[in-house]
């Protein structure tokens, strides 16, 4: 129930901001792999 209320609140907020859409990725890992490792995607420097 709480999650559906949060989604409804988010939808109202986005409507007020005139957003056309929202994409929420549901990934449990990193996308990028450079030179055989995902360190470049994780590095926050």
Secondary structure as the mmCIF struct_conf table of DSSP 4:
data_model
#
loop_
_struct_conf.conf_type_id
_struct_conf.id
_struct_conf.beg_label_comp_id
_struct_conf.beg_label_asym_id
_struct_conf.beg_label_seq_id
_struct_conf.end_label_comp_id
_struct_conf.end_label_asym_id
_struct_conf.end_label_seq_id
HELX_RH_AL_P HELX_RH_AL_P1 UNK A 2 UNK A 16
TURN_TY1_P TURN_TY1_P1 UNK A 17 UNK A 18
BEND BEND1 UNK A 28 UNK A 29
STRN STRN1 UNK A 34 UNK A 34
TURN_TY1_P TURN_TY1_P2 UNK A 35 UNK A 36
STRN STRN2 UNK A 37 UNK A 37
BEND BEND2 UNK A 38 UNK A 38
HELX_RH_AL_P HELX_RH_AL_P2 UNK A 39 UNK A 42
#
